[in-house]
């Protein structure tokens, strides 16, 4: 339980793996998450997949261990990929975690999310519960046009065609319960 006070910048420390699934309709086509982080237009339901957030840059030659200013329901959120001691990688601190030539931040054991709340919450002597509630509807999953085969500004009416999906910023809010 946090101490008595007002909190405008709470943080969460969690692991880097997220199980995500989702769908969206673009014009008249419904795109659904499918096996191995692919996308299907013929599946009847969404398929979950585990996505590991090891880097905010995504498989490149340098590490981006932080992402600032994601807009969420209760304000904004900054994210940081760290090791188990909560130390971030330097931009040159990269490793190939799965041997496929893709490089990620070398410190990748934790994800820290720091919220900048629009409306801070208070803990008083009467507070007996502080709970963070994840909001995942319209958050938490993103569909990606890896092939850039969709809207490339040549035909603004043409829809992007996603080829993969991954985790995305989540949102949430705090519930504070006080005794009467």
Phi and psi in degrees as a GROMACS rama.xvg file:
@    title "Ramachandran Plot"
@    xaxis  label "Phi"
@    yaxis  label "Psi"
@TYPE xy
-66.0506  154.158  UNK-2
-70.1906  167.334  UNK-3
-60.806  133.132  UNK-4
157.736  -178.269  UNK-5
-109.925  133.905  UNK-6
-119.248  115.969  UNK-7
-110.625  -13.6876  UNK-8
-133.207  59.432  UNK-9
-69.9108  159.368  UNK-10
-135.616  156.967  UNK-11
-123.821  138.524  UNK-12
-118.133  123.833  UNK-13
-144.159  173.71  UNK-14
-75.1132  167.749  UNK-15
-88.3389  2.611  UNK-16
-103.679  134.206  UNK-17
-131.483  134.537  UNK-18
-95.2395  119.898  UNK-19
-128.945  153.045  UNK-20
-158.424  154.268  UNK-21
178.862  179.274  UNK-22
-153.11  161.375  UNK-23
-153.868  155.185  UNK-24
-109.482  123.936  UNK-25
-115.198  109.441  UNK-26
65.303  -108.797  UNK-27
-116.1  1.03044  UNK-28
-101.282  132.931  UNK-29
-99.1814  125.335  UNK-30
-103.628  129.868  UNK-31
-121.659  147.035  UNK-32
-64.5593  138.027  UNK-33
-129.302  -178.158  UNK-34
-58.0364  147.688  UNK-35
57.9513  36.6236  UNK-36
61.8988  24.9265  UNK-37
-93.3844  178.642  UNK-38
-124.902  142.058  UNK-39
-127.772  144.563  UNK-40
-106.704  -3.43122  UNK-41
-111.123  -10.6063  UNK-42
-69.3389  147.248  UNK-43
-85.59  -19.4455  UNK-44
-145.578  165.166  UNK-45
-79.984  142.957  UNK-46
-108.879  130.997  UNK-47
-78.3194  149.861  UNK-48
-146.48  147.802  UNK-49
-89.2513  127.473  UNK-50
-114.96  131.091  UNK-51
-103.655  119.383  UNK-52
-92.0938  96.2313  UNK-53
-105.416  -7.07022  UNK-54
-169.861  140.496  UNK-55
-88.3554  -1.967  UNK-56
-94.5589  -28.7336  UNK-57
77.7103  90.4338  UNK-58
48.342  66.566  UNK-59
-136.995  -178.909  UNK-60
-82.5656  -2.95514  UNK-61
-135.18  156.286  UNK-62
-91.4796  132.707  UNK-63
-117.054  91.2238  UNK-64
-86.6241  5.32435  UNK-65
-142.585  150.899  UNK-66
-137.048  123.515  UNK-67
-110.477  140.902  UNK-68
80.3374  27.1337  UNK-69
-64.784  126.322  UNK-70
-79.7567  123.82  UNK-71
-128.055  173.492  UNK-72
-54.6368  -43.528  UNK-73
-94.9532  4.65943  UNK-74
151.289  -124.187  UNK-75
-130.611  163.584  UNK-76
-137.223  136.659  UNK-77
-108.539  138.101  UNK-78
-119.007  145.474  UNK-79
-140.216  130.871  UNK-80
-93.0238  128.153  UNK-81
-137.271  175.125  UNK-82
-87.2145  -175.025  UNK-83
-67.4789  -17.9025  UNK-84
-91.897  6.67285  UNK-85
69.3907  33.2133  UNK-86
-101.722  129.538  UNK-87
-79.696  154.65  UNK-88
-76.6886  152.785  UNK-89
-75.818  162.651  UNK-90
-61.0433  -25.6284  UNK-91
-91.5296  -3.21264  UNK-92
-83.6728  80.5486  UNK-93
-118.946  153.639  UNK-94
-141.173  156.023  UNK-95
-98.1045  97.4266  UNK-96
-72.3337  -28.5806  UNK-97
-120.193  9.87144  UNK-98
74.3452  13.113  UNK-99
-98.3631  8.15518  UNK-100
89.4982  -5.24976  UNK-101
-86.2489  133.441  UNK-102
-109.391  140.81  UNK-103
-131.086  171.282  UNK-104
-58.6019  138.526  UNK-105
-72.0662  -31.5929  UNK-106
-92.2265  106.823  UNK-107
-144.258  35.7038  UNK-108
-92.6566  -21.4404  UNK-109
-139.092  157.204  UNK-110
-122.229  127.944  UNK-111
-110.444  130.275  UNK-112
-116.273  120.209  UNK-113
-109.259  120.242  UNK-114
-95.147  140.831  UNK-115
-109.487  93.9936  UNK-116
-73.6286  134.701  UNK-117
-63.7203  -40.5956  UNK-118
-122.556  104.342  UNK-119
-60.3911  156.403  UNK-120
-110.899  157.866  UNK-121
-119.468  142.238  UNK-122
-110.401  126.753  UNK-123
-118.195  -179.454  UNK-124
-63.6237  -21.4506  UNK-125
-91.488  -3.76241  UNK-126
-75.4064  129.529  UNK-127
-121.342  -2.83006  UNK-128
-155.221  132.15  UNK-129
-124.953  118.76  UNK-130
-129.536  134  UNK-131
-96.4067  128.606  UNK-132
-110.619  116.914  UNK-133
-71.8895  135.459  UNK-134
-108.104  119.111  UNK-135
-114.059  -16.9626  UNK-136
-65.55  124.477  UNK-137
67.9433  13.2314  UNK-138
-140.825  168.829  UNK-139
91.7604  -21.4745  UNK-140
-139.346  144.05  UNK-141
-130.499  144.138  UNK-142
-102.787  136.876  UNK-143
-123.273  134.341  UNK-144
-93.0184  80.3403  UNK-145
-60.8157  -32.0821  UNK-146
-90.847  -4.29293  UNK-147
49.5623  43.7328  UNK-148
-97.9508  12.7914  UNK-149
-112.267  -127.62  UNK-150
-70.7888  99.5145  UNK-151
-109.616  28.8608  UNK-152
68.4146  2.46524  UNK-153
-82.8766  -34.8936  UNK-154
-134.29  95.697  UNK-155
-66.1002  -14.921  UNK-156
-86.3068  -14.1479  UNK-157
-78.8719  133.213  UNK-158
-84.4772  146.607  UNK-159
-67.055  144.803  UNK-160
-111.556  107.383  UNK-161
-70.9312  145.349  UNK-162
-118.532  -10.9743  UNK-163
-152.608  170.696  UNK-164
-140.06  159.605  UNK-165
-156.372  175.083  UNK-166
-68.9378  158.566  UNK-167
-143.827  173.587  UNK-168
-55.4622  137.433  UNK-169
-97.4147  173.287  UNK-170
-135.989  175.638  UNK-171
176.151  -179.545  UNK-172
-149.45  161.117  UNK-173
-100.716  140.23  UNK-174
-112.789  123.654  UNK-175
-112.95  123.21  UNK-176
-109.429  129.277  UNK-177
-120.26  144.657  UNK-178
-72.7274  148.742  UNK-179
